[in-house]
Amino acid sequence: MGKRRSPGDGALYKRPDGLWEGRVDIPPAPDGKRRTRSTYSKDRSTAAEKLRKLQAEVDAGLVTAGPATTVGEWLDYWLNEVHRSSIKPGTREDYSRIIKNHIRPRIGSKKLTKLLPEDVLAMQKGIAETSTRTAQIAHHIINRALNDAVQWERCTRNPAAVVPTPKHSKEKRDPFTVSQVHAILDAAKKVDERGTGPVLATRWAAAFLTGARKGELLGLTWDRVGLKDGTIDLEWQLQQLPQKHGCGDMNIGGIPLWPCGKTRAAYCPNKAFDVDPGDEYILCHKGLAWTRPKSAAGKRLVPLAGDLTRRLREHRDATRDQPNPHGLVWHHRDGRPISHKDDHEAWQALLVAAGIRDADDPPIDQHRTRNTTLTQLLDAGVDAHIINSVIGHSDVTVTRGYQSVDLTLARRAFENLSPLLR
């Protein structure tokens, strides 16, 4: 009886159809079943060369018992199955966009077991030509996904682990000066007086005097505003959630055919939010929904300066007769919620009206309102723990004080923002 071949020892033979087949035993799958890999050629010497290369790959541990998954196939499975419940819907949508537009076109067709560090490096360099930040995120995605691929035995090593993370210099966001804040809020009041759009002067005042994020303010409802005790509850945000077809699909030749006849999920009559069962959300209007942050830092009660409380009370009285089916503090005059796109456009127009930017200048990130809040509080000598607890930062060094911050101290701190109002 001949000696049984060890994994990696190959056999070469001619099949009845004339093809030469080289076959190699590979390490068994977790179920213990025997597995093989084969190469084919019409020419014996070519088949023998292919067999030697396959044997070398088995010896190097580059061939696994799992399916020959491509990088693109694994990324889709990794994002939608492996880590679906641990990534927020908005982040998942960003990852999906970067995978589709930047990673897949460059390395998506490569086999996981044959991906090289040079491939990852070339991908990052290509992306960095357009955006160093996107290249940095792409590195984070591929490195994390390949680490999991090793754990799931789809490949035996992570080639991205040895590739340096792309460098990215954050664009400096200078805070607005006090005079600029005055100009912005004065311009906002004049815009409101025209009566052509939503009443937003207090929305911008709240951005400067609370440091709240865009989604937190757009989703703020009156039942979470304490006009008597001067607080707002920022536990929920208004977000545009990704959607999916709700009518199922037929897949023919890799091309999905939707029974509803609509290509885009947003037009499907049975559309649904593409979220994980563990994600907390409440439908607001069309694709907009209130979402609850996963982190503890995002769930917080923020004190209001006395002047802002007064202005909010005046705003409530002035808009009392407007339709407001969702109970929102700020909304369109017909009751619709304000989308992130509408809010962005209103903000850029406001900055033009205030003389902060010209109409053809690049947009100014609304995040600068948060920077302004932080700068004013730090200049006033407010303790960093108080600032972090009410601003909602998740830095590890300040999480110890999240639940124990005295609201009285926080309120006193926010009174230091009053000079931002005339």
Secondary structure, 3 states (H helix, E strand, C coil): CCCCCCCCCEEEEECCCCCEEEEEEECCCCCCCCEEEEEEECCHHHHHHHHHHHHHHHHCCCCCCCCCCEHHHHHHHHHHHHCHHHCCHHHHHHHHHHHHHHHHHHHCCCEHHHCCHHHHHHHHHHHHCCCHHHHHHHHHHHHHHHHHHHHCCCCCCCHHHHCCCCCCCCCCCCCCCHHHHHHHHHHHHHHHHHCCCCCCHHHHHHHHHHCCCHHHHHCCEHHHEECCCCEEECCCEEEECCEECCCCCEEECCEEECCCCCCCHHHCCCCEECCCCCCCEEEEECCEEEECCCCHHHCCEEECCHHHHHHHHHHHHHCCCCCCCCCECCCCCCCCCCCHHHHHHHHHHHHHHCCCCCCCCCCCCCCHHHHHHHHHHHHCCCCHHHHHHHHCCCCHHHHHHCCCCCHHHHHHHHHHHHHHCC
